[in-house]
Amino acid sequence: MISFFMPATLWHTIKNMYKLNIVMTGGTSGFGAATSTDLINTLGTNVILGNRNSQIKGAKHIPLNLESLDNVRQFASEVVKNIRDEKIQVLICNAGMNHPDINSRTVDGFETTFAVNHLAHFYLLRLLIPYLDANAKIIMTTSGTHDPEENALSAPPKHANAIWLAYPEQDKTLDEKMAINAQRAYSSSKLCTILTVRYLAATAMADQNNWQCIAYDPGATPGTGLLQKGTLVMRLAWQVFTIPFLRKRILPKSNSIKDAGITLAHLVWGKVKVPADKVYVALRAGKITFPSPSTLAQNNMLMKDLWEQSEQLLNDAKFKLV
């Protein structure tokens, strides 16, 4: 990298003169760590990472707990303080989790998988929209599990009703098996991600500011912390599949952590040319594809309802949006 060929003081001086402000969640572990490392080591970047434990050298770290909307609000406030009178050129919402059941609740009373994967990031997006620069990139991580045509090892969603997902006891479509409900909580949250990106991309604000809105699907990526709350068998299998031979044989469409992370970085730098009419980018067996998302993900009424229901959940929880 350039920093290896000049004195450290000169490197930092130049780097701070031309800053590209990048805000990222999920950038301290899994494939997100590969992404943030690439971003940090690029001349002219100011990378702000929301984190709970681990840190990546060279980034600005701000505490972030996505299970608390108040903490999300505090994180956004600290981001604004950090960039001062500047703007955000890249916003990456990458953090995610997959709870083994639907009984867990956040401090705000919402089902945890939905709250972390969708609602917290929706809130963060809404808080930071006023600070996004013209030509900014907004990238949110989704999953192929949202699409039944993918035949993923997870139950696909039946709906994207934010109220039912936040309060599963109201959901009239629950399965008798808790494992199926947990899988659907995850796949539904990732359906919500695509619908959110599609809605944002269709706004007049996005058009006027020439924002590029992308829903990035890294495919199955064994070795990440996605299943850290899963059963021991699931966690062990997830690690075993990091062995290239086994991963390619048993999960032929899957990707390595490095490939998934670097592809996300390439989306940031524009090394991946996304067609103008596409927002969904999927990595399959190391290859970038631009498939159409699921039928539900293309439903405009569902898209509009999700945005409004998400706003309602935030307002009801006293996190009002301007």
Buried (B, 14 or more C-beta within 10 A) or exposed (E): EEBEEEEEEEBEEBBEEEBBBBBBBBBBBBBBBBBBBBBBBBEEBBBBBBBBEEEBEBBBBBEBBBBBBEBBBBBBEBBBEBBEEBEBBBBBBBBBBBBBBBEBBBEBEBBBBBBBBBBBBBBBBBBBBEBBBEEBBBBBBBBBBBBBEBEBEBBBBBBBBBBBBBBBEEBEEBBEEEEEBBBBBBBBBBBBBBBBBBBBBBBEEBEEBEBBBBBBBBBBBBBBBBBEBBEEEBBEBBEEBBEEEEBBEBBEBBBBBEBBBBBBBBBBEEEBEBEEEBBBBBBBBBEBEBBEBBEBBBBEEBBEBBBEBBBEBBEEBEBEEE
